[in-house]
Amino acid sequence: MKKKMLGAIAAVAAAGLLLAGCSSDPLGNDSTESPGGGGGSTELTKVKVVVAPIHFEPAYIALQEGFYEEEGLDVELIRGADPTSNIARAVSGEVDITTGSLGTLITSVAAGVPVTAIAGNGYTSAETATSGILALNSSGIQTPADLAGRTVGIQGLNTGSEIGMFLAAEDHGIDPMSIERVELASAGMETALVEGTIDAVLASAPFYGQLLARDDVHLVSNPSTEYMAGAPVTVWTVTDEWLANNEETAAAFVRAMEKAQAFYEDPANVEAILDITAEVSEVDRGTLSAASLIPVSVALDEQQTQTSVDAFVTYKIVAEPVSIDDILWSGAPRR
């Protein structure tokens, strides 16, 4: 039976840190019929998972539709923040699986942090822009060339989100390093932009669409779509130690995410997914549409992943190159 949890999200979020706690059934029982359906019961494996402020929909779909339980998992979803903080929570042992950005994964591994991606999540679409550089109409910023010497708010410094912006800057004849980047939470971008704390923002859905809907804001560029199409953006990340002891659990989580991806990609489910987006992000449901949904792929594009890795060396975000085999679990789905 499908789990209905949207009302529970709001209730739990109001109560404290957890956005949602997943158990074997809505009443919170600790055991359920085995996935094989033999009539017996088995204890589910408890897993703590951090979700980021973006690309969280598959995690909630898997909860709502019972995909975790089908794979023998009792997943607790925990609200996360920026990619670096999310990975730190996994490294500290506070959580088991976290939403990390591909960029943060690359910089972490290059610095010797023992973390690995077990699967992909959101990636950059070649057809539909779900992120972009936005500025106030009064800013005088019309193209990436106008960003020289200006401040741009991004969710996480050196996470890879700025690579597309760097490429756009070069294409428009300015030094990418002349752009002053300021780390800023996605939920705070609108306030910072409107109040003039920063000159522009590099925002991702759903906040991208919310900002673009304002009459006093305009689009400067969609650098990710233009330069980084197909590249992974967020990845499900674990520590090497946890993975060594929990490969079966990791594989079960990946299978649940594959089921969630299939649900996410079914046009019949768009309205239900947008309800989740609005509920969790606390954004106006009226500003959301199918176009605001970031594409998801559990399987990682190997070529685009390596391209991103190489860009981190080019822009001196990391000193030494790493390979995709350094950052991806051998069991991670690839394409």
Backbone torsions as a table, in degrees:
resi	resn	phi	psi	omega
1	MET	NA	136.8	-178.7
2	LYS	-69.8	142.9	178.6
3	LYS	-90.8	131.5	177.0
4	LYS	-106.6	117.5	-169.8
5	MET	-131.6	4.2	-175.1
6	LEU	-61.2	-41.0	178.2
7	GLY	-65.3	-33.8	179.8
8	ALA	-67.7	-31.7	-179.8
9	ILE	-57.6	-51.7	-177.2
10	ALA	-62.1	-40.4	-177.8
11	ALA	-66.1	-44.4	-178.3
12	VAL	-71.9	-39.0	179.5
13	ALA	-61.1	-38.0	179.2
14	ALA	-68.5	-26.9	-177.4
15	ALA	-79.1	-28.6	-177.9
16	GLY	173.1	-148.3	-171.8
17	LEU	-67.5	-39.8	-172.1
18	LEU	-74.6	131.5	173.6
19	LEU	-77.8	-38.0	-179.1
20	ALA	-160.1	143.5	174.1
21	GLY	-114.9	125.8	-177.0
22	CYS	-99.2	133.3	173.8
23	SER	-131.7	-177.5	-173.6
24	SER	-66.7	-23.6	173.3
25	ASP	-151.5	170.7	-175.0
26	PRO	-60.2	-20.1	-178.9
27	LEU	-88.2	-6.1	175.5
28	GLY	88.2	21.0	176.3
29	ASN	-65.0	149.9	-175.1
30	ASP	-90.6	-7.3	179.7
31	SER	-136.3	161.2	-178.2
32	THR	-152.4	173.2	175.1
33	GLU	-62.5	144.3	-179.1
34	SER	-63.0	150.0	179.1
35	PRO	-54.8	-27.4	179.1
36	GLY	-73.6	-13.8	175.1
37	GLY	75.3	26.6	-177.0
38	GLY	-79.0	2.0	177.7
39	GLY	92.7	-15.2	177.8
40	GLY	-86.0	-172.9	177.6
41	SER	-130.2	154.1	179.4
42	THR	-142.5	149.3	179.7
43	GLU	-77.0	133.1	178.2
44	LEU	-77.4	149.3	177.3
45	THR	-82.1	122.0	-178.2
46	LYS	-79.2	133.3	-179.3
47	VAL	-138.6	130.3	175.4
48	LYS	-97.6	127.1	-175.0
49	VAL	-126.9	128.1	175.7
50	VAL	-91.4	130.5	174.6
51	VAL	-108.1	142.1	-179.4
52	ALA	-85.2	170.2	176.9
53	PRO	-68.5	-10.8	175.5
54	ILE	-129.9	159.7	175.8
55	HIS	60.8	30.0	-176.9
56	PHE	-91.3	-12.5	-171.2
57	GLU	-56.2	-45.4	-179.8
58	PRO	-57.7	-37.2	179.8
59	ALA	-62.5	-40.3	-179.9
60	TYR	-76.8	-31.3	174.4
61	ILE	-61.5	-45.6	-179.7
62	ALA	-61.0	-34.1	176.1
63	LEU	-70.7	-49.6	-175.9
64	GLN	-63.6	-38.8	-175.1
65	GLU	-91.8	-0.9	177.2
66	GLY	78.4	19.1	-177.5
67	PHE	-69.6	-34.4	176.8
68	TYR	-61.2	-48.8	-177.6
69	GLU	-61.1	-39.4	178.1
70	GLU	-59.4	-28.5	-179.7
71	GLU	-97.0	10.9	175.7
72	GLY	81.4	22.8	-176.5
73	LEU	-115.4	143.9	171.9
74	ASP	-113.6	95.8	-171.5
75	VAL	-97.2	132.1	174.4
76	GLU	-107.1	118.0	-180.0
77	LEU	-92.3	132.0	-175.5
78	ILE	-124.7	134.9	-179.3
79	ARG	-66.3	131.5	178.4
80	GLY	-109.4	-172.3	-178.0
81	ALA	-133.7	-127.8	-179.6
82	ASP	-74.7	159.8	-174.7
83	PRO	-57.3	-39.4	-178.9
84	THR	-64.4	-44.2	178.2
85	SER	-63.5	-39.0	-179.5
86	ASN	-62.0	-46.0	179.9
87	ILE	-66.2	-36.3	178.8
88	ALA	-60.2	-34.6	-179.7
89	ARG	-68.0	-33.1	175.9
90	ALA	-72.5	-43.3	-179.2
91	VAL	-62.4	-35.7	179.9
92	SER	-74.4	-13.4	-178.2
93	GLY	88.6	4.1	-179.9
94	GLU	-66.8	-35.8	179.6
95	VAL	-132.1	168.0	-177.7
96	ASP	-96.4	-47.0	-177.4
97	ILE	-127.4	139.3	-178.1
98	THR	-135.4	153.6	170.5
99	THR	-79.5	116.2	175.5
100	GLY	-118.8	160.2	172.3
101	SER	-87.4	153.9	176.5
102	LEU	-58.6	-40.6	-179.0
103	GLY	-62.2	-44.6	179.2
104	THR	-65.5	-34.8	176.0
105	LEU	-62.6	-45.0	-179.3
106	ILE	-62.0	-48.8	-178.2
107	THR	-66.4	-35.2	179.3
108	SER	-65.8	-48.2	-179.8
109	VAL	-64.1	-40.4	178.4
110	ALA	-62.2	-28.0	179.6
111	ALA	-89.8	1.1	177.4
112	GLY	92.5	8.4	177.8
113	VAL	-75.6	127.3	-174.1
114	PRO	-81.3	75.9	179.2
115	VAL	-127.5	156.9	-174.2
116	THR	-146.5	145.9	173.3
117	ALA	-90.9	131.1	178.5
118	ILE	-99.2	-13.7	179.9
119	ALA	-170.3	160.7	174.3
120	GLY	-86.3	172.2	178.5
121	ASN	-141.9	-104.2	178.5
122	GLY	-82.2	148.0	175.6
123	TYR	-140.5	168.3	-175.5
124	THR	-82.4	125.7	-179.3
125	SER	-80.8	144.1	175.5
126	ALA	-87.0	-18.0	-175.4
127	GLU	-100.9	-39.7	-172.8
128	THR	-122.6	125.5	178.5
129	ALA	-78.1	123.5	176.1
130	THR	-119.8	10.4	174.0
131	SER	-152.6	161.9	178.8
132	GLY	178.0	169.8	176.1
133	ILE	-90.1	125.5	-176.7
134	LEU	-124.3	146.3	179.3
135	ALA	-145.3	160.7	175.5
136	LEU	-69.2	148.9	178.1
137	ASN	-58.5	-29.5	-177.1
138	SER	-85.3	0.5	-172.8
139	SER	-76.8	-23.0	-174.9
140	GLY	80.4	5.3	179.0
141	ILE	-94.5	113.9	-178.6
142	GLN	-114.4	-32.2	180.0
143	THR	-136.5	167.9	177.0
144	PRO	-56.7	-24.9	178.7
145	ALA	-62.0	-26.5	-178.3
146	ASP	-80.9	-1.1	-178.6
147	LEU	-84.5	-10.0	179.1
148	ALA	-58.5	123.7	-180.0
149	GLY	78.1	3.3	-179.3
150	ARG	-104.2	161.5	-179.5
151	THR	-98.0	133.8	179.5
152	VAL	-124.9	124.9	177.9
153	GLY	-82.3	127.7	175.9
154	ILE	-130.5	155.8	-173.4
155	GLN	-66.4	-37.6	-178.9
156	GLY	-147.5	126.6	178.2
157	LEU	-68.3	139.6	177.2
158	ASN	56.9	34.0	178.2
159	THR	-100.6	-4.2	-178.9
160	GLY	101.7	-18.5	-179.5
161	SER	-64.5	-25.4	-177.3
162	GLU	-86.2	-6.1	-176.8
163	ILE	-62.3	-44.3	177.0
164	GLY	-59.2	-39.5	178.0
165	MET	-65.4	-39.4	176.8
166	PHE	-61.4	-44.2	-180.0
167	LEU	-63.8	-40.1	178.3
168	ALA	-64.9	-40.4	179.5
169	ALA	-60.9	-46.3	178.7
170	GLU	-61.3	-40.7	-179.2
171	ASP	-64.3	-25.3	-179.3
172	HIS	-102.2	13.9	170.2
173	GLY	80.3	20.3	176.5
174	ILE	-120.1	158.7	178.0
175	ASP	-74.4	120.3	179.4
176	PRO	-53.6	-33.6	-178.1
177	MET	-74.1	-5.9	176.8
178	SER	-80.3	-9.2	177.0
179	ILE	-86.9	124.3	178.7
180	GLU	-85.9	114.1	-179.0
181	ARG	-93.5	136.4	179.9
182	VAL	-125.9	125.4	178.4
183	GLU	-71.0	131.1	-173.0
184	LEU	-151.5	131.6	177.1
185	ALA	-63.4	141.8	-178.0
186	SER	-55.0	-41.0	-177.2
187	ALA	-67.4	-18.9	-178.7
188	GLY	-99.5	1.1	-175.9
189	MET	-65.4	-42.5	-177.3
190	GLU	-61.5	-46.9	-179.7
191	THR	-62.0	-45.5	-178.8
192	ALA	-63.0	-39.5	-179.1
193	LEU	-68.7	-48.3	-177.4
194	VAL	-66.1	-36.2	-179.0
195	GLU	-82.3	-5.2	176.4
196	GLY	81.8	14.9	177.8
197	THR	-65.7	-32.8	177.7
198	ILE	-131.7	165.6	-177.3
199	ASP	-90.6	-29.8	-178.5
200	ALA	-156.6	167.9	176.8
201	VAL	-133.9	150.4	170.5
202	LEU	-107.4	96.4	-170.8
203	ALA	-107.8	149.7	176.2
204	SER	-115.6	159.5	177.8
205	ALA	-60.2	146.5	2.8
206	PRO	-84.0	-6.8	-176.3
207	PHE	-68.4	-29.6	177.4
208	TYR	-58.7	-50.3	-179.6
209	GLY	-65.4	-37.0	179.8
210	GLN	-64.0	-42.4	178.7
211	LEU	-70.0	-40.6	-177.8
212	LEU	-64.7	-23.5	-179.9
213	ALA	-75.9	-12.3	-179.8
214	ARG	-74.9	142.0	179.9
215	ASP	-71.0	-24.6	-176.4
216	ASP	-97.0	11.0	-179.0
217	VAL	-123.5	142.7	177.1
218	HIS	-133.4	160.6	179.5
219	LEU	-83.1	130.0	176.1
220	VAL	-93.2	-45.6	-176.6
221	SER	-166.9	153.5	171.4
222	ASN	-113.6	70.3	-172.1
223	PRO	-63.7	-34.1	-179.2
224	SER	-64.8	-45.5	179.5
225	THR	-65.6	-38.6	-176.2
226	GLU	-74.8	-33.8	-171.4
227	TYR	-119.6	-17.7	-171.8
228	MET	-127.5	25.4	-177.0
229	ALA	-55.6	130.5	179.3
230	GLY	91.5	-12.1	-178.0
231	ALA	-73.4	136.6	174.7
232	PRO	-61.0	143.3	177.4
233	VAL	-110.3	-56.1	177.2
234	THR	-115.4	146.0	-178.6
235	VAL	-137.0	148.7	176.3
236	TRP	-80.6	120.7	-167.8
237	THR	-120.6	142.7	177.7
238	VAL	-138.7	167.8	173.4
239	THR	-83.1	154.8	178.6
240	ASP	-61.2	-38.2	-179.2
241	GLU	-64.3	-46.6	179.7
242	TRP	-61.5	-43.6	-177.8
243	LEU	-62.5	-40.9	-179.6
244	ALA	-59.4	-30.4	-178.2
245	ASN	-99.6	-4.5	-172.2
246	ASN	-142.4	40.1	-177.9
247	GLU	-62.4	-37.6	179.2
248	GLU	-65.4	-39.2	177.8
249	THR	-65.9	-41.2	177.7
250	ALA	-60.4	-44.6	-179.8
251	ALA	-64.2	-38.0	178.1
252	ALA	-65.7	-40.0	177.6
253	PHE	-63.2	-42.3	179.1
254	VAL	-61.4	-42.5	178.9
255	ARG	-62.5	-39.4	177.2
256	ALA	-63.6	-39.3	178.4
257	MET	-67.7	-34.0	176.7
258	GLU	-65.4	-38.8	175.5
259	LYS	-66.1	-39.8	178.5
260	ALA	-64.7	-38.1	178.1
261	GLN	-62.2	-42.8	179.3
262	ALA	-61.3	-41.2	177.3
263	PHE	-64.7	-43.7	-178.0
264	TYR	-61.8	-36.2	-176.1
265	GLU	-85.4	-7.0	179.6
266	ASP	-80.6	116.5	-178.5
267	PRO	-55.7	-24.7	-179.5
268	ALA	-67.8	-16.0	-175.0
269	ASN	-103.5	5.4	-173.5
270	VAL	-56.9	-47.5	-176.8
271	GLU	-62.7	-40.1	178.9
272	ALA	-64.9	-37.7	179.7
273	ILE	-69.1	-41.6	179.0
274	LEU	-65.2	-31.9	174.5
275	ASP	-61.7	-42.1	177.7
276	ILE	-63.3	-46.2	-179.4
277	THR	-56.8	-48.5	-178.4
278	ALA	-65.5	-41.6	-177.2
279	GLU	-64.8	-47.1	-175.7
280	VAL	-75.0	-41.8	-177.9
281	SER	-80.4	-16.1	-176.0
282	GLU	57.8	45.0	175.5
283	VAL	-108.8	162.6	-179.4
284	ASP	-64.6	119.2	-179.1
285	ARG	-57.7	-31.2	-177.7
286	GLY	-67.8	-18.1	-179.9
287	THR	-89.2	-3.5	-175.4
288	LEU	-100.7	145.2	175.4
289	SER	-148.5	175.1	179.0
290	ALA	-57.2	-31.6	-178.9
291	ALA	-66.1	-18.9	-178.3
292	SER	-85.9	-5.4	-178.6
293	LEU	-84.1	123.3	179.6
294	ILE	-74.0	134.2	179.5
295	PRO	-63.5	149.0	-176.2
296	VAL	-123.5	138.5	173.2
297	SER	-145.5	116.8	176.2
298	VAL	-67.7	-35.7	175.9
299	ALA	-78.6	133.6	-176.9
300	LEU	-91.9	134.0	176.9
301	ASP	-73.7	110.5	-174.4
302	GLU	-63.5	-43.0	-177.7
303	GLN	-64.8	-46.0	-179.2
304	GLN	-69.6	-32.4	176.7
305	THR	-64.1	-44.0	179.0
306	GLN	-66.4	-36.8	177.1
307	THR	-59.8	-42.1	178.7
308	SER	-65.5	-43.1	178.4
309	VAL	-58.5	-44.8	-179.3
310	ASP	-63.6	-36.3	-179.2
311	ALA	-64.4	-28.9	179.5
312	PHE	-66.9	-29.2	175.8
313	VAL	-78.0	-43.8	-178.9
314	THR	-55.5	-43.3	-177.3
315	TYR	-95.0	13.9	173.0
316	LYS	58.3	31.6	173.4
317	ILE	-76.0	-33.6	171.4
318	VAL	-126.0	150.9	-176.8
319	ALA	-83.9	-35.5	-176.6
320	GLU	-118.7	138.4	-179.7
321	PRO	-69.7	152.3	172.2
322	VAL	-125.8	158.7	178.3
323	SER	-102.3	166.0	179.7
324	ILE	-66.5	-27.1	177.3
325	ASP	-70.2	-20.1	176.2
326	ASP	-74.8	-26.3	-172.9
327	ILE	-110.5	-12.1	-177.6
328	LEU	-113.8	136.5	173.0
329	TRP	-60.4	144.0	179.4
330	SER	-60.9	-25.5	-179.8
331	GLY	-92.8	1.9	-179.9
332	ALA	-68.5	132.3	178.5
333	PRO	-62.1	137.1	180.0
334	ARG	-131.9	159.1	176.6
335	ARG	-144.0	NA	NA
